[in-house]
């Protein structure tokens, strides 16, 4: 009994309310949307009520009973997908699992094995998805291999403030990588429309077009990993129908934001010709469970009913211009970049970024860094429900954070 009470005490320290998280009674505004999985913030009355009702009915069903529900959700999603993407595989509760599903689809459909992925990419936590991600430090102690896979360079990010003397973006030669390094065994290319963990890197629109042309030429399936960009994060339901529409993917992977308030769910959308898996070839015990389906179904309605996409579109410029104003004010802030409510900027070093996160926390602001603390970028991704007043609070607290950092650097110089 005493241990049970202690556990409840631990949990009761944390109370969410929209974009705010109270910790021991202290209120923080979360500019990271949890782990980028809270598009509606920590709480939402509509989803919570639906979940409570479902808990009283049942929390688990075999996937044998949830197919009709998955198809119902597909019917609501297809109006937001690129033309021709009209099938769904809904048996995952994580982005890692959904990405693995997409790779299996590509391998079975093509009879080939290799995966092309990008430096700095992040596609998941499992052995296979970590292996195709572009941060080698994460897999140095682990061993797995997908035959004929390639990692290729990432083009320079598009910045929010274009300078007249900026050189045109020079891309690596993907065609040459395929011809000289793949042995004609590439099944798919996987790309985040905007790289998340890698530092909020925004690809040039023309780059998507070049990828599409080369992949079509070699019959390579294009997978858009929209685990972070999906469900409104970039101002359109999927980035693949908005900023990254030139990519024209064959498969879209989603998770994170699809759960609305952090309910684990993940899935794969694909062209009908790629609906090739047997039920036993990819599934998980909790995939398409009733709670995930409830949250997924409800967030689609909320996005529509409460004009969430319009909110992001209307306020994108306010967030961007506010970050650019801070960039002009503080030399330690460089390279502001982003789309919708998915922004980032660089600091002088990973150590500086960690210090900024800590000082922001002292101002009751939650922000996150990149590459598991090994990157120098900071990411600003507020819940999609945030108003201009919320954004202004975030920007003000960032201002206070960098003012403290500047003062600290001046004090250190004087001591030296």
C-alpha positions as CSV (number, residue, x, y, z in Angstrom):
1,X,0.0,0.0,0.0
2,X,2.8,2.4,0.9
3,X,4.7,1.6,-2.3
4,X,1.5,2.2,-4.3
5,X,1.0,5.6,-2.6
6,X,4.6,6.5,-3.4
7,X,4.1,5.7,-7.1
8,X,1.0,7.8,-7.2
9,X,2.9,10.6,-5.5
10,X,5.5,10.4,-8.3
11,X,2.9,10.6,-11.0
12,X,1.0,13.4,-9.3
13,X,4.0,15.7,-9.6
14,X,3.1,16.1,-13.3
15,X,-0.1,17.8,-14.4
16,X,-0.6,18.9,-18.0
17,X,-3.0,21.5,-19.4
18,X,-2.8,22.1,-23.1
19,X,0.7,23.4,-23.9
20,X,1.6,23.7,-20.3
21,X,3.1,21.2,-17.9
22,X,3.1,21.7,-14.2
23,X,5.9,20.0,-12.3
24,X,5.5,20.2,-8.5
25,X,3.1,23.1,-9.0
26,X,5.6,25.0,-11.2
27,X,4.1,25.8,-14.6
28,X,6.2,25.4,-17.8
29,X,5.3,26.1,-21.4
30,X,6.4,23.2,-23.6
31,X,7.9,24.4,-26.9
32,X,8.9,20.8,-27.8
33,X,5.4,19.2,-27.7
34,X,6.6,16.5,-25.3
35,X,8.7,14.4,-27.5
36,X,7.2,16.0,-30.6
37,X,4.2,13.8,-30.1
38,X,1.7,16.2,-28.5
39,X,0.2,18.3,-31.3
40,X,-2.9,19.0,-29.1
41,X,-0.8,19.6,-26.0
42,X,-0.9,17.5,-22.8
43,X,-4.6,17.4,-22.6
44,X,-7.6,17.5,-24.8
45,X,-11.1,17.1,-23.5
46,X,-12.6,15.5,-26.6
47,X,-9.9,12.8,-26.9
48,X,-9.9,12.2,-23.1
49,X,-13.6,11.6,-23.0
50,X,-13.5,9.2,-25.9
51,X,-10.6,7.3,-24.4
52,X,-12.4,7.0,-21.0
53,X,-15.4,5.6,-22.7
54,X,-13.3,3.1,-24.6
55,X,-11.4,2.0,-21.5
56,X,-14.7,1.1,-19.9
57,X,-15.5,-1.1,-23.0
58,X,-12.1,-2.7,-23.6
59,X,-8.5,-1.7,-24.2
60,X,-7.4,-4.5,-26.4
61,X,-8.8,-6.3,-29.4
62,X,-7.1,-8.7,-31.8
63,X,-6.3,-7.2,-35.2
64,X,-8.8,-9.7,-36.5
65,X,-11.5,-7.4,-35.1
66,X,-10.1,-4.0,-36.0
67,X,-9.8,-4.1,-39.8
68,X,-13.1,-2.4,-40.4
69,X,-12.0,0.5,-38.0
70,X,-8.7,0.8,-39.8
71,X,-10.5,1.1,-43.2
72,X,-12.8,3.7,-41.7
73,X,-9.8,5.8,-40.6
74,X,-8.2,5.3,-44.1
75,X,-11.4,6.8,-45.6
76,X,-10.8,10.0,-43.5
77,X,-7.1,10.2,-44.3
78,X,-7.1,9.7,-48.1
79,X,-8.2,13.2,-48.7
80,X,-4.9,14.4,-47.2
81,X,-2.6,12.0,-49.0
82,X,-0.9,12.4,-52.4
83,X,-2.8,11.1,-55.3
84,X,-2.7,7.3,-55.6
85,X,-1.9,6.7,-51.9
86,X,-5.1,4.9,-50.9
87,X,-4.1,1.8,-48.8
88,X,-3.2,1.5,-45.1
89,X,-1.3,-0.8,-42.8
90,X,-2.3,0.0,-39.2
91,X,-0.6,-2.5,-36.9
92,X,2.0,-0.4,-35.0
93,X,2.3,1.7,-32.0
94,X,5.6,3.4,-32.8
95,X,7.4,5.1,-35.7
96,X,10.2,2.5,-35.5
97,X,7.7,-0.3,-36.1
98,X,6.0,1.6,-38.9
99,X,9.3,2.4,-40.7
100,X,10.2,-1.3,-40.5
101,X,6.8,-2.1,-42.0
102,X,7.5,0.3,-44.9
103,X,10.9,-1.3,-45.6
104,X,9.3,-4.8,-45.6
105,X,6.7,-3.6,-48.1
106,X,9.4,-2.1,-50.4
107,X,11.5,-5.2,-50.2
108,X,8.7,-7.6,-50.9
109,X,7.3,-5.4,-53.7
110,X,10.6,-5.0,-55.5
111,X,12.4,-8.3,-54.6
112,X,15.4,-6.1,-53.7
113,X,16.8,-5.4,-50.2
114,X,18.8,-2.1,-50.1
115,X,17.7,1.1,-48.4
116,X,19.0,4.6,-49.4
117,X,19.0,6.9,-46.4
118,X,20.6,10.2,-45.5
119,X,23.3,11.5,-43.2
120,X,21.7,12.9,-40.0
121,X,18.5,11.1,-40.6
122,X,16.6,9.5,-37.8
123,X,14.2,6.7,-38.6
124,X,13.7,4.8,-35.3
125,X,15.1,3.0,-32.3
126,X,15.0,-0.6,-33.4
127,X,18.2,-2.3,-34.7
128,X,17.1,-2.0,-38.3
129,X,15.8,1.5,-38.2
130,X,18.8,2.7,-36.2
131,X,21.1,1.1,-38.8
132,X,19.5,3.1,-41.7
133,X,19.5,6.3,-39.7
134,X,22.4,8.7,-40.3
135,X,24.0,9.0,-36.8
136,X,26.7,6.3,-36.6
137,X,27.4,6.9,-32.9
138,X,24.0,5.3,-32.1
139,X,25.0,1.9,-33.6
140,X,28.7,1.6,-32.9
141,X,28.1,-1.2,-30.3
142,X,25.4,-3.0,-32.2
143,X,25.4,-5.2,-35.3
144,X,22.8,-5.5,-38.0
145,X,23.0,-5.1,-41.8
146,X,20.5,-4.6,-44.6
147,X,22.2,-5.8,-47.7
148,X,23.2,-3.2,-50.3
149,X,22.0,-0.2,-48.2
150,X,23.6,3.2,-48.7
151,X,23.8,6.4,-46.7
152,X,24.2,9.5,-48.8
153,X,25.0,13.2,-47.9
154,X,22.3,15.6,-46.9
155,X,22.1,18.9,-48.8
156,X,22.5,22.2,-46.9
157,X,19.3,23.3,-45.2
158,X,17.2,26.1,-46.5
159,X,17.3,29.0,-44.1
160,X,14.4,31.3,-43.2
161,X,16.5,34.3,-44.0
162,X,18.1,34.1,-47.5
163,X,21.2,36.1,-48.0
164,X,22.0,37.6,-51.4
165,X,25.5,36.2,-51.4
166,X,24.4,32.6,-50.6
167,X,25.7,30.1,-53.1
168,X,23.1,27.9,-54.9
169,X,22.6,24.6,-53.2
170,X,24.9,22.0,-54.8
171,X,23.5,18.5,-54.4
172,X,25.5,15.3,-54.3
173,X,25.1,13.0,-57.4
174,X,22.5,10.4,-56.3
175,X,22.6,8.9,-59.7
176,X,26.2,8.1,-59.3
177,X,25.7,6.6,-55.9
178,X,23.1,4.2,-57.3
179,X,25.1,3.3,-60.4
180,X,28.5,2.8,-58.7
181,X,27.6,1.7,-55.2
182,X,24.3,-0.2,-55.2
183,X,24.8,-3.3,-57.3
184,X,21.2,-2.8,-58.6
185,X,19.8,-4.0,-55.4
186,X,18.0,-0.9,-54.0
187,X,14.4,-1.4,-52.8
188,X,13.7,2.0,-51.5
189,X,14.8,5.5,-50.5
190,X,13.6,6.8,-47.2
191,X,13.6,10.5,-46.4
192,X,12.2,12.8,-43.7
193,X,10.6,15.7,-45.5
194,X,12.2,17.9,-42.8
195,X,14.9,16.1,-40.8
196,X,13.9,16.2,-37.2
197,X,16.5,14.8,-34.8
198,X,19.3,15.7,-37.3
199,X,18.8,19.4,-36.5
200,X,15.5,20.5,-38.2
201,X,17.1,20.5,-41.6
202,X,14.8,21.8,-44.4
203,X,15.5,20.4,-47.8
204,X,15.3,22.6,-50.9
205,X,12.1,22.0,-52.9
206,X,14.1,21.2,-56.0
207,X,15.9,18.5,-54.2
208,X,12.6,16.5,-53.7
209,X,12.0,16.8,-57.5
210,X,15.5,15.4,-58.3
211,X,15.0,12.5,-55.9
212,X,11.7,11.7,-57.4
213,X,13.0,11.7,-61.0
214,X,16.0,9.5,-60.2
215,X,14.0,7.0,-58.0
216,X,11.4,6.7,-60.7
217,X,14.1,6.0,-63.3
218,X,15.5,3.2,-61.3
219,X,12.1,1.8,-60.0
220,X,13.1,2.7,-56.4
221,X,10.2,3.1,-54.0
222,X,10.1,6.5,-52.2
223,X,9.2,6.4,-48.5
224,X,8.4,9.7,-46.8
225,X,9.0,9.3,-43.1
226,X,6.4,11.7,-41.7
227,X,6.6,10.4,-38.1
228,X,7.5,14.0,-37.1
229,X,6.1,16.1,-39.9
230,X,2.7,14.4,-40.2
231,X,-0.6,15.4,-38.7
232,X,-0.3,19.2,-39.2
233,X,3.2,19.9,-38.0
234,X,4.3,21.8,-41.1
235,X,0.9,23.5,-41.7
236,X,-0.6,20.8,-44.0
237,X,-1.8,17.4,-42.9
238,X,1.2,15.8,-44.4
239,X,4.3,17.6,-45.6
240,X,4.1,15.4,-48.7
241,X,1.0,17.4,-49.8
242,X,2.5,20.7,-48.8
243,X,6.1,21.9,-48.6
244,X,7.4,18.5,-49.9
245,X,4.7,17.8,-52.5
246,X,7.4,17.5,-55.2
247,X,8.6,14.3,-53.6
248,X,5.5,12.4,-54.6
249,X,6.2,9.4,-52.3
250,X,4.9,5.9,-52.8
251,X,4.7,5.3,-49.0
252,X,4.0,7.6,-46.1
253,X,4.9,6.5,-42.5
254,X,3.2,8.2,-39.6
255,X,3.2,8.0,-35.8
256,X,3.9,10.6,-33.0
257,X,1.3,13.3,-33.6
258,X,-1.2,10.7,-34.8
259,X,-2.0,10.0,-31.1
260,X,-3.0,13.6,-30.4
261,X,-2.1,13.7,-26.8
262,X,0.7,11.1,-26.7
263,X,-1.3,7.9,-27.3
264,X,1.1,5.5,-29.0
265,X,0.1,4.7,-32.6
266,X,1.8,4.3,-35.9
267,X,0.9,3.3,-39.5
268,X,1.8,3.1,-43.1
269,X,-0.1,4.6,-46.1
270,X,0.8,3.4,-49.5
271,X,-0.2,3.0,-53.2
272,X,-2.5,0.1,-53.9
273,X,0.2,-1.7,-55.9
274,X,2.3,-1.9,-52.7
275,X,-0.4,-3.5,-50.5
276,X,1.6,-6.8,-50.6
277,X,2.1,-8.0,-47.1
278,X,0.3,-11.0,-45.6
279,X,-1.1,-10.4,-42.1
280,X,1.6,-12.5,-40.5
281,X,4.5,-10.6,-42.2
282,X,4.3,-7.5,-40.0
283,X,2.2,-7.0,-36.9
284,X,2.5,-6.3,-33.2
285,X,0.5,-7.3,-30.1
286,X,-0.8,-3.8,-29.4
287,X,-1.1,-2.6,-33.0
288,X,-4.4,-1.1,-33.9
289,X,-5.6,-1.4,-30.3
290,X,-8.8,0.4,-29.5
291,X,-7.2,3.2,-27.6
292,X,-4.8,4.0,-30.5
293,X,-7.7,3.8,-33.0
294,X,-9.8,6.1,-30.8
295,X,-7.1,8.8,-30.5
296,X,-6.3,8.5,-34.2
297,X,-9.9,8.8,-35.3
298,X,-10.6,11.7,-33.0
299,X,-7.5,13.8,-33.8
300,X,-8.5,13.8,-37.5
301,X,-11.8,15.3,-36.6
302,X,-10.3,17.8,-34.2
303,X,-7.8,19.0,-36.8
304,X,-10.8,19.6,-39.1
305,X,-13.4,20.9,-36.6
306,X,-11.0,23.2,-34.7
307,X,-9.1,24.5,-37.8
308,X,-5.8,23.4,-36.5
309,X,-4.0,23.5,-39.9
310,X,-5.3,27.1,-40.4
311,X,-4.0,28.1,-37.0
312,X,-0.5,26.8,-37.9
313,X,-0.6,28.5,-41.3
314,X,-1.7,31.8,-39.8
315,X,0.9,31.9,-37.1
316,X,3.9,30.4,-38.9
317,X,5.2,33.9,-40.0
318,X,4.8,35.2,-36.4
319,X,7.0,32.3,-35.0
320,X,9.5,32.6,-37.9
321,X,9.8,36.4,-37.6
322,X,10.1,36.2,-33.8
323,X,13.0,33.7,-34.1
324,X,14.7,35.8,-36.8
325,X,14.4,38.9,-34.5
326,X,16.3,36.9,-31.8
327,X,18.9,35.9,-34.4
328,X,19.5,39.5,-35.2
329,X,19.8,40.3,-31.5
330,X,22.0,37.5,-30.4
331,X,25.1,36.3,-32.4
332,X,24.9,32.9,-30.7
333,X,21.6,32.2,-32.7
334,X,22.2,31.4,-36.3
335,X,20.5,29.6,-39.2
336,X,16.8,30.0,-38.2
337,X,14.9,27.5,-40.4
338,X,11.6,25.7,-40.5
339,X,8.1,25.3,-41.8
340,X,4.8,25.6,-39.9
341,X,5.4,24.9,-36.2
342,X,8.6,23.0,-36.9
343,X,11.5,25.4,-36.4
344,X,15.1,25.2,-35.3
345,X,18.3,27.2,-35.2
346,X,22.0,26.7,-34.5
347,X,24.1,27.6,-31.4
348,X,27.9,27.7,-31.3
349,X,28.3,24.1,-30.0
350,X,26.6,21.1,-28.4
351,X,27.8,22.3,-25.0
352,X,26.3,25.7,-25.6
353,X,23.0,24.1,-26.7
354,X,22.9,22.0,-23.5
355,X,23.5,25.1,-21.4
356,X,20.7,27.0,-23.3
357,X,18.2,24.1,-22.6
358,X,19.1,24.2,-18.9
359,X,18.7,28.0,-18.6
360,X,15.5,27.9,-20.6
361,X,14.2,25.4,-18.1
362,X,15.0,27.9,-15.3
363,X,12.7,30.3,-17.1
364,X,10.0,27.6,-17.2
365,X,10.5,26.9,-20.9
366,X,10.9,23.4,-22.3
367,X,13.0,23.1,-25.5
368,X,14.9,20.2,-27.0
369,X,18.3,19.8,-28.8
370,X,19.4,17.6,-31.6
371,X,21.2,14.4,-32.2
372,X,20.8,13.2,-28.6
373,X,22.8,16.1,-27.3
374,X,25.6,15.7,-29.9
375,X,24.2,18.4,-32.1
376,X,24.3,22.2,-31.7
377,X,20.8,22.9,-32.9
378,X,17.8,23.8,-30.8
379,X,14.3,22.9,-31.9
380,X,11.2,25.0,-31.3
381,X,8.1,23.0,-32.0
382,X,5.1,24.1,-29.9
383,X,1.8,22.2,-29.8
384,X,-0.3,23.0,-32.9
385,X,-3.0,24.5,-30.8
386,X,-0.7,27.4,-29.6
387,X,-2.0,30.9,-30.3
388,X,0.1,34.0,-30.9
389,X,0.0,34.6,-27.2
390,X,1.6,31.3,-26.5
391,X,4.2,31.9,-29.2
392,X,4.9,35.3,-27.7
393,X,5.5,33.6,-24.3
394,X,7.9,31.1,-25.9
395,X,9.8,33.9,-27.7
396,X,10.0,36.0,-24.6
397,X,11.4,33.2,-22.6
398,X,14.0,32.4,-25.3
399,X,15.0,36.1,-25.2
400,X,15.5,35.8,-21.4
401,X,17.5,32.6,-21.9
402,X,19.9,34.1,-24.4
403,X,20.2,37.3,-22.4
404,X,21.3,35.2,-19.4
405,X,23.8,33.3,-21.7
406,X,25.2,36.6,-23.0
407,X,25.6,38.0,-19.5
408,X,27.3,34.8,-18.4
409,X,29.8,35.0,-21.2
410,X,30.5,38.6,-20.4
411,X,31.1,37.7,-16.7
412,X,33.5,34.9,-17.7
413,X,35.5,37.3,-19.9
414,X,35.8,39.8,-17.1
415,X,37.0,37.1,-14.7
416,X,39.5,35.9,-17.3
